[in-house]
């Protein structure tokens, strides 16, 4: 018990609010790259060369949100509490992750688009696959996907539901089990999930995230959760690992399919 409290307060003292999807997005794209055929890596290597790696390139879509404000709504889909069927979601005029995902795939498939457009499209696709596997990216519009669902840690420090699922669960997981073991767990799950069938539709991935967000254990619905304890975060380690592993596989399948069909 003493060790657990020590780890929890060590985590609280080192939280970086932006690190989950820096870490998560990078991991999704790095592991997906390993699953690509050599034909595909030959095609995308020139596109990612500027970033040094696909993992780092997949962070780019977040870096530009300040400058390119029109892309902000491309990272999520929101549904009101009374609607749980993601297939009935309607993208607003400024777009959503569904429209953006398919638009960027279309750019990748078009042999006439410029190198720069293809480079951006690849980074967007990699990023969006990661986003849609995070449950709060299929949240409510009224609380901005959990950003206005205020929470406190056990010591009184403030956070919110989106921030916790977007970063703090993973950061705490790496404190508790270590970064190496965290990556090993993801790789083990990738190996397991490769043997099952996967939908190629982002809407289906979003429905999974919505279902998780609405589950009783998460405490998002009706602002049920108020205190984010270490026990709460530990109880969701497995879900977070599953979502990252599934994103890895689905991104690799998406890119392999694009280049197999068009090159």
N, C-alpha and C positions, 0 to 999 in steps of 0.2 A: 504493500500500500504506500509506504514512504517513497519507494522508487517511482511509483506511478505519479504521485503528486509532484515529485521533483521533475519528471519528464514533462508533465503538463505545464508547469510554470516556466521551464526552460523553453518550451514551445511558444508560450505567450510572449516571452521576451524577445523572440526572434522572428515573429510573424512578418512576412512581406506580403502585403495585400495583393500584389500583382503576380505572385510567383506560381500559383497553381497552374494557370494555363500557359505561363512561360514554360513551366516544367512539363505539364500535361501535353500541350501542343507539340513541344519539341519531341517528347517521347513517342507520341502517336506517329509523327512523320518519320522519325529515325527508324522506328521498328517497322513501319510500313515499307520503307525503302528497302529493307533487307528481304522483303517478300516479293519484290518486283522482279520480273524477268530481266535478263541482261539486255534484251532488245529495248525494253522500256527505260532502263537506267541510262542506256546510251542516248536516248532521246531527251531525257529530262536533265541529264548532268549539265549541259550548257545553260539551262534555265536556272539552276540552283547554284552555279559556280560563284556568282557574285556574293552569295550569302555564306559560302563556306560549307554549308550542309543543308539538307532538306529540313532538318529539325529547326534550324535557326530561321530559314526562309519562311517557315509556317508561322512565325511570330509577326511577320510583316503586316498582316491584315489588322492586327491590333495597333501597331505603331502608327498607322496612317489615319486612324479614326478622327484625330483632331483636325488634321488638314483636309481630309476628304470626308466631310460630315455626311455626305449622301450614302456612305457605306455603313453607317452605324447600325441601321435597322437590318442589315443583311446577316447579322450574327445570331438571330433568334426567331422564334415564332411564339406569339402569345395567344392564349385562349382564356375567356372568362371562366369563372368557377362553374357556371351552369353547362359548359360545353367541354367534354373530355375527349371527343373524337377529333383527333388532329386532322383527319382528312377533310373536315368541314371548316378548317381555318381559312380565313381570307387574308391574303397579304394586303397591307395598306399601300397607298399610292407610292410611298417612298421605298417599298420593297420589303422583303423578308428573306429568311434563309433559304426557303424553298426556291423562289424565283432566282435568287442570286446564285445558288448552287447550280441549277440547270443552265443558267446563262453562261457561267464560267466554263462549264463542261462543253457547251456549244462552241465557245471560243477555242478551247483546246482542240476540238475536232476539226475546226475550219483551217484548212491548209493555207488559206489566203491571209489569215491574220498575222500581224507583225510579231516579231520576237518579243517585244516589250509586253504586248497584250497577252501573249501566251505565258510569259513569265509571271505576270500578275495573276492570270487565271489559275495557274498551277498552285501558287501560294494561297489563293483564296479557297480553292477546292480542299487543299490539305487542312486549312484552318477550319473551314465550315464543318468538315466531317468530325473534327474534334469538338467543336462547339455543340453540335446537335446531340452528342452523347453525354453532355453535362445536363442533368435534369432541370436545372433552373433556366436553361435556354428554351424550355417549353413551359414557361410559367404563366403567371397572370399579367395582364397589361396594367391593372390598377396599382400594382406594387413594383412595377418595372422588373419582373422576373425575380422577385424576392429581395431586391435592393432596398425596398422600404419595409421589409419584414425585419424589424429590429430585434436583435438578440444580445444577450450578455453571456460571457464566459463565467465560470464559477467564481472567479475573483472580482467580477464586476466590470471587467473590460468589455467595451462595446464592439459588436460586429453586426452583420446581417446575414440573412439566409443565403443570398447569392454569393457574397464574399466567402462564406464558409465552404460552400460547395465548389466555388471557383478557385479555392486555394488553400484554405486552412485545414481541411481534412487531410489533404495530401501532405502538407507540411508537418502536421502532427504525426502522420503515419511514418514519415521518414525519420522523425525524432524517435519514435517508439521502436520501429523495427530496423531502421537504417536504410540508407539510399540503395545500397547494393541488394539487400533483401527485397526491397520494394520493386526494383527492376527485375529481379529473378521471379518474383510472383507474377508480374505482368507477362513475362516470357512463358511461364508455365501455363498461364491461362490462354495465351495466344495458341500454344501448341494444342491445348484441349479444344478450343473453339474452332480451329481450322478444320476439324472433322465434321462439323455440322453445316447445314445449308444456311446461307445468309441472303436476306433480301437486298436487292440493289437500289431500293427506293428510300430516299431520305425521309419521306413521310412515315415509313414504318419505323425507322430509327427514332424519329421524333416521338412517335407514339409510345415507344418503350420508355423514353425519357419522361414523357408526361405521366405515364403510369407510375413510375418511380416517385416523381415529385408529389403525386397525389396519395402515395401510400401512407398508411398511418405512422409507420416508423420514422418517416422523414419529418413529420410535424409541420409541413408547409401549409396544408389546407386549414383555413379558418385561423391562421396565425397561432396554431396550437403550441408550437415550440417557443419557449421564452428563454430558457437557459441551455446553452450549448456546453454540455459536460464532456469530459474526456471519454466517459462511457458511451455517450452518444456518437462521438466521432469514431471510436473503435468499432462500434457496432455496424458502421457503414464502410469500413475499409474494403470489405469484399465487393460491395457494389461499385465503389470507385474503381477498383482494379478491373472488374468485369467490363465497365464502360470503356475504359482506356483500351483494353485488349480487343474489344469488339470494334472500336474505332480504327485500330491498327489494321485489322483484317479487312474491313470494309473499304478503307482508303486504298489499300493495296489492290483489292479486286476492282475497284472503280478505275484506277489508273491502268492496270493491266488490260481491262476491257476497252478503255478509250484507245489505247495505242495498238492493241491487237486488231481493232476494227478499222482504224483509220491510217495505219502506217504499214 
